[in-house]
Amino acid sequence: MPKAELEDRWALVTGGGTRLGAVISKELARAGCHVLVHYRTHDKGAREVADEIRLTGRNAKSFKADLTCSEQLHALAQWTKETTEGRLGVLVHNAANFERVEPKDLTQEHWDRALALNAGAPYRLTLALSDALAAARGSVIAMACVSALKPWKNYVPYATSKAALFHTVKGLALAMAPDVRVNAVAPGAVLLPEHYDTSKQARLLNRIALQRFGEPGDIARAVRFLAENDYITGQMIVVDGGLALA
């Protein structure tokens, strides 16, 4: 299997200071990357992730930006290019808006927030970094969701934005080939919403073929796989333990 060389390359992970983003950041460091940890509000988490990565011998830095603000997004892109100096090997779009709203209560603001961060920002940040990614023959990996394939009734803007993100991935894969690969990972039942009670969790678990909930490491390893395999582009890997089969 052809393998992209990640040793001494840089990875930028948006939303990389907490939860799934933190695990992805550390997995890419284990793969050989130095890591840029983007955050919007979780500055403490971003600093802690960067500190932990530096203890492994890799370099790591953090940067604050609201990705729905064009000025801040481009500031992040400029800082990334200056920091990586032609070695931006991986861009992971992990930052996301995840709001639970019943359809009858949806407003234009709900739609705007979901689409701006979950679909618009990954597209604009990828374009802003396209030259740097091409120079390093890098890889872009977007965090989609199984709801892009089978929407959830109380997460309509979120699911719609993730479906839009996957089509954005496919379009960018065509536009940026052969120098840059663009793919997506669609997690299943990982880090469940807080409102899922015991009975709801049990019903969901019963639908998963592998009979366990996913762990952040399952997703991070899929991200690493896509970063390392240099003959995959325009694809979405579903990491859901067989939930989609139900």
N, C-alpha and C positions, 0 to 999 in steps of 0.2 A: 504494500500500500504506500503510494507516495505520501511523504510527510513534510509539511511546512516546518521550517526551522524557527522555533520560538525562542531559543536561547539568546539572551541579550537583546531581545526585541521589547518594545513597550506595548502595553495594553491599556486602553482607556475603558473603564467600566462606569457607566452612568448609574447613579443610585448605588454606588459600590460600597457604601459604608455600613449598611445594615442588612439583616435578613439574607435573602437569596443573593443579593449583590455582594455582600461581604464574603460569602462562601465562594462565589465565582472569582472574585478578586484573588483570594488565597489559592484557589486551584490553578489559576493562570500563573501565579508566582511559582508554584511547584513545577509547572511546565517549563519554566525558564524565563518568564517575562518579568520585566520591571512593570510596576502598575501605577497608573494614574487613577485615583479614587475620586470620582465626582460625587458631590452631594448638594442638596438644596437647604435642608434644615438640620440634618443629623451630623453636625460637625464633630461631636465627640466620637461617634461611631467611626466616622471616616478617619480621624486621627488615630484611633486605636487599631483599625485595620492596617493603615500605613505603617504604624509602629511595629505591628506583628510581622508584616512582610519584610521590613528592614532587618529584623532579627534573624531572618533566614539567609541574609546576604544579598537579597535583591534590593533594588531601589524602589521607593514608593513615595508619592506625593499626593496631596489632596487639593481640590479646587471647588469653590462654591459657585453655583450658577443656577438660576431659574431657566430651565430649558424652553419655557414658553415665551420668554423675553428674547427677542431677536438680538439685542445688544449683548446680553449676557451669554447667549449661546455662541455668538461669534467670538466673544472674549475667551471662552473656554477653548474654542477651536484654535485660536491664535496661540494661546498658552501651550496647548498640546503640541502644536507644530514646533514651537520654539524649544520645548522641553525634550521632545523625542528625537529631534535632529535627523530626520530621514529614516527612523527605525520604528514607525508606528505599525506594528504587526497585527494588532487585534483591536477592534472597536466593538464593545458590547453595549447594546441598547437595553438597559434593564430598568431604568427609572419609569414609573408608570402611575397613572391615576386609577384607583380602584374604589369605586363608589357603589354602594348598594342602594338602589332607589326603585321603588315600585313604579311601573310604567305610568300609572295615573298621576304620579307626582313629578314626572320628569319636566325639567325646564330647559330652555335654550342654553343656560349656563352649564348644566350637566353635560350636554352634548359638546359644548365648546371646550370644557376642561378635558374631557376624555380624548377627543380627537386631537387637540393641540399637543398634549404631552405624549400620548400613546402612538400616534401615527405621524403627525406633523413634525415634531421635534426629531425623531430618528431620521426622517428624510432630510431635513435641513442640516442636521449635524453631519450626516454622511457626505452630503454635497460639500459642506465647508471643509471637510477633511479629505476630499477625494484625491487631491494631488498627493498628499502625504501618504495615503493608503496605497495609491498606485506606485509611488516611488519605492515602497517597501514590499510590494506585491502582498498586501495585507488581506485581512479577512474581517468581514462585518457579520456580527451575529446578533439578531434581534430576539428579545424574549416575547414570544407570542403567548398563546394560551389555547387549551382545548376548546374554550368557548368560542374561538374563531370558527370552529367546525360545527359546534352544537351549542347555540346560545343559551344563556340562562335568563329566565324571565325578569329577574330583578336587577340584572346587570346589562341592560340593553346597550347603553352607550359604550360601556367597557368592551363587551363582546364585539360590537360593530367596529370599534376602533382597532381591536386586535385582528379582525378579519381584514380591515384596510391595511394594517401593518404587514400582513403576510403578502398581500398583493403588491405593496410597496417593495418588499424584499425581492419578489420575482422581477419587478420592473427594473430595480437597481442592479440585479444580477445580470440582466441582459445589457444594461447600459454601461456597466463598469467592467465587463469581461473584455479581455482575458486577464487584466492586471489585478483585479480585485474580485474576491469571491464574497457573495452575500447570501446568508442563510438565516433560518430561524429555528428556535427551540420552543415547543409548546408543552409546558408542564401541565400535569394533571392535578391530582389531589395532593398538593404540597403546601404546608403552612396554611391550614384551613382558616376561614373567616371566624372571628371570635363568636359570632352568633350561632355557630353550629353546635347544638347541644349533643349529648351522648347518643340519643336515639337517631338524630340526623346523621351523625358520624357513622353509626352502625349501618344504616341503610346505604350510605355511600360506599362504605368498605365492602359491603356485600356485592356491589356491582363491579368491583375491581378484580380482574382475573387473577392477579398475583397475590391477592388477599393481604395487602398491606398498603398503607399510605406512603407516598413518596417522601424522600428526604432531600434537603437542599443539595447534598452531595451528588445525588442522582442527576440533577439538572446541571450542576457545575461540570460533571464529567462529560455530559453531552456537548456542552459549550466547548470544552477543551478538544473533544473529538473533531468538531467542525473547524476549530482553529488549526488543527494539525493536518487534516486530510485535504490535500490540495486538488482533489478532483471532484468536489461536491460544490455546487452552487445553485441558487434558486430553489432550495428545498426547505421543508419544515419537518424537523424530527419531533414526533410526538412521544413524550416521555411520561406515560400515564399508567403504567402497570397493566394495560389492557382495558382501561375504563371505556375507551371508545368502542370496544367490542360489544358492550352491554346494550 
